[in-house]
């Protein structure tokens, strides 16, 4: 560290300061002295040296990335790092690529305004409200992650979801389901088994694909649902936990009749590969066409499973456990079909009114 004073070419004195900052950075500053004498210039230079050496470093202004630049960090550092389901990661990738990046990709994260959100909603006006809400939810999560990682200082906008109307779940009534089972049995053993796994046990398509023989306990007549397959990636079932479902007599017999040694999984294709989502869907669709049913999806059979349980008076908590619903709110979609709940409510009208009940007690006590 040094301070040198030399004559300035246009008069006065030049002060040459060389110092080293606490972080090891070497700094040199040459300035014309603001005072006239050499001694005063030296004193000024020494004071300036101390000021440079011990001053607080200026805050570095952080560069805020655009939505396009931050998207890969969000997917890798948040979605994949937290081991979200492959289907969920794929959905976020699609939403970013198809909807958010084309419209907001060039915007810096801290410059996305509430007006931009309204323009995005207008751009998506032909989409279903649930689809729009899924897109807005991904954007909201992305901005919250950026805030959590100190990439932005505050949420730059307000994101309000659209109001949606909860639709009643479609399902097959008892007659339609009976026709579907008969048609599936006549179609082929795989179709019959796929229909029963979805309709008699409530398995999702991915859970049917991933089902293995070791998951079935024939002595206890129950199936353990502990994995799901999505495009070859095996994960835990939706909701993150396994469940056990008792087997109906016809499903037990169908499984025993179909048992094979081709591999650990229950359903296989002719080429020896495990059944894909398309294969399972086609197995159910073939049976539905044969039964002359318009809606032949796999998931409608899961709705049928829950609906028939409710219609036969099963408690909501039992349906939740059997279906593997994370929240009881999902199960409540089916409970309006429960005659037991309706009858119990009507029976309340048969009871005496509280005023008459307490009046009778008072009259008995005074007599």
C-alpha positions in Angstrom: 0.0 0.0 0.0 1.4 3.4 -0.9 0.4 7.1 -1.4 2.6 9.2 -3.7 2.3 12.9 -4.4 3.8 14.4 -7.5 3.3 17.7 -9.4 0.3 17.7 -11.7 1.0 18.8 -15.3 -1.6 21.6 -15.2 -0.7 22.8 -11.8 -1.4 21.5 -8.3 -0.6 18.0 -7.1 -1.5 14.5 -8.3 -2.1 11.8 -5.7 -1.3 8.2 -6.7 -2.9 5.7 -4.3 -2.2 2.0 -4.4 -4.0 -0.2 -1.9 -5.2 -3.8 -1.3 -8.8 -4.4 -0.2 -9.7 -6.9 2.5 -10.8 -9.5 -0.1 -7.3 -9.4 -1.7 -8.3 -7.2 -4.6 -5.6 -4.6 -5.6 -6.9 -1.2 -6.3 -5.1 1.9 -7.8 -6.5 5.4 -7.9 -4.9 8.5 -9.4 -6.6 11.9 -8.8 -5.8 15.6 -8.8 -5.6 16.7 -5.2 -8.5 19.0 -4.1 -6.1 20.9 -1.8 -3.2 23.2 -2.9 -0.2 22.3 -0.8 1.9 19.1 -1.1 1.6 18.3 2.7 -2.2 18.7 2.6 -2.4 16.6 -0.5 -0.4 13.8 1.2 -2.8 13.9 4.2 -5.8 13.8 1.8 -4.2 10.9 0.0 -3.7 8.9 3.2 -7.3 9.6 4.3 -8.5 8.5 0.9 -6.4 5.3 1.1 -8.1 4.4 4.4 -11.5 5.1 2.9 -10.8 2.8 -0.1 -9.4 0.0 2.1 -12.2 -0.2 4.6 -15.2 0.9 2.6 -18.1 -1.6 2.2 -18.2 -3.2 -1.2 -21.0 -1.9 -3.4 -23.9 -4.3 -3.8 -23.7 -6.1 -7.1 -26.9 -5.7 -9.0 -28.2 -9.2 -9.7 -29.3 -9.9 -13.3 -32.8 -11.3 -13.4 -33.3 -14.1 -16.0 -36.1 -14.2 -18.5 -38.8 -16.8 -18.1 -37.2 -18.7 -21.1 -33.8 -18.7 -19.3 -35.2 -19.7 -15.9 -37.5 -22.6 -17.2 -34.7 -25.3 -17.4 -33.5 -24.3 -13.9 -37.1 -24.6 -12.6 -37.6 -28.0 -14.1 -34.2 -29.4 -13.0 -33.7 -27.7 -9.7 -37.3 -27.9 -8.5 -39.4 -30.5 -10.3 -36.7 -33.2 -10.9 -34.8 -32.4 -7.7 -37.9 -33.0 -5.6 -38.6 -36.3 -7.5 -42.0 -35.3 -8.8 -43.8 -37.9 -10.8 -42.6 -38.2 -14.5 -46.1 -37.4 -15.7 -46.1 -34.2 -13.6 -42.7 -33.1 -14.9 -43.8 -33.8 -18.5 -47.0 -31.8 -18.0 -44.9 -28.8 -16.7 -42.5 -29.1 -19.7 -45.5 -29.0 -22.1 -47.1 -26.1 -20.4 -43.9 -24.1 -20.5 -43.1 -25.0 -24.1 -46.5 -24.6 -25.6 -48.1 -21.8 -23.6 -45.8 -19.8 -21.3 -42.5 -19.5 -23.2 -44.2 -18.4 -26.5 -46.1 -15.6 -24.7 -43.9 -14.6 -21.8 -40.5 -16.2 -22.6 -38.7 -12.9 -23.3 -40.0 -11.2 -20.1 -37.7 -10.9 -17.2 -39.2 -12.6 -14.2 -39.5 -9.4 -12.2 -41.2 -7.7 -15.1 -44.1 -10.1 -15.5 -47.1 -7.9 -14.6 -50.7 -8.5 -13.5 -51.7 -7.1 -16.9 -49.6 -9.8 -18.6 -51.5 -12.4 -16.6 -54.8 -11.0 -17.9 -53.5 -11.0 -21.5 -52.4 -14.6 -21.0 -55.9 -15.5 -19.9 -57.4 -13.8 -23.0 -55.0 -15.7 -25.2 -56.2 -18.9 -23.6 -59.9 -18.0 -23.8 -60.8 -21.1 -25.9 -59.3 -23.4 -23.4 -61.3 -25.1 -20.6 -61.1 -23.2 -17.3 -59.3 -26.2 -15.7 -56.6 -26.2 -18.4 -56.1 -22.4 -17.9 -55.8 -22.9 -14.2 -53.2 -25.7 -14.7 -51.1 -23.2 -16.8 -51.5 -20.4 -14.3 -50.5 -22.8 -11.4 -47.3 -23.7 -13.1 -46.4 -20.0 -13.7 -47.3 -19.2 -10.1 -45.1 -22.0 -8.8 -42.2 -21.0 -11.1 -42.3 -17.4 -9.7 -42.5 -18.6 -6.1 -39.5 -20.8 -6.7 -37.6 -17.8 -8.1 -38.6 -15.8 -5.0 -37.5 -18.6 -2.7 -34.1 -18.8 -4.5 -33.6 -15.0 -4.1 -33.7 -14.5 -7.9 -36.5 -12.0 -7.6 -37.1 -9.8 -4.5 -40.9 -10.0 -4.6 -43.8 -11.5 -6.5 -44.1 -9.2 -9.6 -47.8 -9.9 -10.2 -51.0 -11.3 -8.8 -52.3 -14.6 -10.3 -56.0 -15.4 -9.8 -57.4 -18.7 -11.0 -60.6 -18.9 -13.0 -63.7 -20.2 -11.3 -64.5 -23.8 -12.3 -67.6 -25.9 -12.0 -67.1 -29.4 -10.7 -68.5 -31.8 -13.1 -70.2 -35.0 -12.0 -68.0 -38.0 -12.7 -69.4 -40.2 -15.5 -69.9 -43.9 -14.7 -71.6 -47.0 -16.0 -74.9 -47.9 -14.3 -75.3 -51.4 -13.0 -76.9 -52.7 -16.3 -74.2 -51.1 -18.5 -71.4 -52.4 -16.3 -72.9 -55.9 -16.5 -73.1 -55.7 -20.3 -69.5 -54.5 -20.4 -68.3 -57.4 -18.3 -70.2 -59.9 -20.5 -68.8 -58.3 -23.6 -65.2 -58.3 -22.3 -65.5 -62.0 -21.3 -66.5 -62.8 -24.9 -63.8 -60.6 -26.4 -60.6 -62.1 -24.8 -59.2 -62.9 -21.4 -57.0 -59.8 -21.3 -60.0 -57.5 -22.0 -62.0 -59.2 -19.3 -59.2 -58.9 -16.8 -58.5 -55.2 -17.6 -62.2 -54.3 -17.2 -62.4 -56.1 -13.8 -59.2 -54.6 -12.5 -60.5 -51.2 -13.2 -64.2 -51.7 -12.4 -64.1 -54.3 -9.6 -60.8 -53.1 -7.9 -60.6 -49.4 -9.0 -57.1 -49.5 -10.4 -55.9 -46.7 -12.6 -54.4 -47.4 -16.0 -50.8 -47.0 -14.9 -51.5 -49.3 -11.9 -52.9 -52.0 -14.2 -49.8 -51.8 -16.4 -47.5 -52.1 -13.4 -49.4 -54.8 -11.5 -47.2 -57.9 -10.8 -48.2 -61.4 -9.7 -46.4 -60.9 -6.4 -48.9 -58.1 -5.6 -51.8 -60.6 -5.5 -52.5 -62.6 -2.4 -54.9 -65.4 -3.5 -55.2 -66.8 0.0 -56.4 -63.5 1.5 -58.1 -62.5 -1.8 -56.6 -59.1 -2.0 -54.3 -57.1 -4.2 -51.5 -54.7 -3.1 -51.3 -51.6 -5.3 -47.8 -50.2 -4.8 -46.6 -49.0 -8.2 -47.7 -47.2 -11.3 -46.2 -47.2 -14.8 -46.0 -44.0 -17.0 -44.3 -44.6 -20.3 -41.9 -47.1 -18.9 -41.1 -45.1 -15.8 -42.3 -46.9 -12.6 -43.2 -44.8 -9.6 -45.4 -44.9 -6.5 -49.2 -44.7 -7.2 -50.8 -41.3 -7.4 -51.0 -39.9 -3.9 -47.6 -41.4 -3.0 -48.8 -44.4 -1.0 -49.8 -48.0 -1.6 -53.2 -49.5 -0.7 -54.8 -53.0 -0.4 -58.0 -53.8 -2.1 -60.0 -57.0 -1.5 -60.7 -59.0 -4.7 -64.2 -59.9 -5.8 -64.9 -63.5 -6.5 -65.1 -63.0 -10.3 -61.8 -61.0 -10.4 -60.1 -63.7 -8.3 -61.2 -66.4 -10.7 -60.2 -64.3 -13.7 -56.7 -63.8 -12.3 -56.3 -67.5 -11.5 -57.5 -68.6 -15.0 -55.2 -66.1 -16.7 -52.1 -66.8 -14.7 -48.9 -67.3 -16.8 -45.1 -67.6 -16.5 -44.2 -65.0 -19.2 -42.8 -62.6 -16.6 -43.5 -60.8 -13.3 -46.3 -58.5 -14.7 -49.9 -59.6 -15.1 -50.5 -58.1 -18.5 -48.2 -58.6 -21.5 -48.3 -57.9 -25.2 -47.9 -60.6 -27.8 -44.3 -59.5 -28.4 -43.4 -60.2 -24.8 -43.3 -56.5 -23.7 -45.3 -55.2 -20.8 -48.7 -53.7 -21.6 -48.6 -50.0 -22.5 -51.2 -47.4 -21.8 -52.5 -47.7 -25.4 -52.8 -51.5 -25.1 -54.8 -51.3 -21.8 -57.1 -48.6 -23.3 -57.7 -50.7 -26.4 -58.5 -53.8 -24.3 -61.3 -51.8 -22.6 -62.4 -50.1 -25.8 -62.9 -53.3 -27.7 -65.2 -54.6 -24.9 -67.1 -51.3 -24.8 -67.7 -51.4 -28.5 -69.0 -54.9 -28.3 -71.3 -53.9 -25.5 -72.5 -50.8 -27.5 -71.4 -48.4 -24.9 -70.4 -44.9 -26.1 -67.9 -44.1 -23.4 -65.3 -46.9 -23.1 -62.4 -45.3 -21.3 -60.4 -46.9 -18.5 -61.0 -44.1 -16.1 -64.8 -44.3 -16.4 -64.4 -47.8 -14.9 -62.6 -46.3 -11.9 -65.5 -43.8 -11.5 -67.9 -46.8 -11.8 -66.1 -48.6 -9.0 -66.4 -45.6 -6.7 -70.0 -44.8 -7.7 -71.3 -48.4 -7.3 -69.7 -48.5 -3.8 -71.5 -45.3 -2.9 -74.8 -46.5 -4.3 -74.5 -49.6 -2.2 -74.1 -47.6 0.9 -70.3 -47.8 1.5 -69.0 -45.1 3.8 -67.0 -42.2 2.3 -63.9 -43.1 4.3 -63.9 -46.7 3.0 -64.3 -45.5 -0.6 -61.4 -43.1 0.0 -59.1 -46.0 1.2 -60.1 -48.4 -1.6 -59.7 -45.8 -4.3 -56.5 -44.3 -2.9 -57.8 -40.8 -2.9 -55.4 -38.4 -1.1 -58.2 -36.1 0.0 -61.7 -36.9 1.2 -62.9 -34.0 -1.0 -62.3 -36.2 -4.1 -64.4 -39.0 -2.7 -67.3 -36.7 -1.8 -67.9 -36.3 -5.6 -69.6 -39.7 -5.4 -71.4 -39.5 -2.1 -74.5 -37.8 -3.6 -75.3 -41.2 -5.1 -75.4 -42.8 -1.6 -79.0 -43.8 -0.7 -77.8 -44.6 2.8 -76.8 -41.0 3.4 -80.1 -39.7 2.0 -82.2 -42.1 4.0 -80.3 -41.2 7.2 -81.0 -37.5 6.6 -84.7 -38.1 6.0 -85.0 -40.2 9.2 -84.0 -37.2 11.2 -87.4 -35.7 10.4 -89.0 -38.7 12.1 -87.5 -37.8 15.4 -89.4 -35.5 17.8 -88.5 -31.8 17.8 -86.1 -30.7 20.5 -88.7 -28.4 22.1 -91.2 -31.3 22.5 -88.4 -33.6 23.8 -87.3 -31.2 26.5 -90.9 -30.3 27.3 -91.7 -34.0 28.0 -88.6 -34.2 30.3 -89.7 -31.1 32.2 -93.3 -32.4 32.6 -92.0 -35.8 33.9 -89.7 -34.1 36.4 -92.5 -31.9 37.9 -95.2 -34.6 38.2 
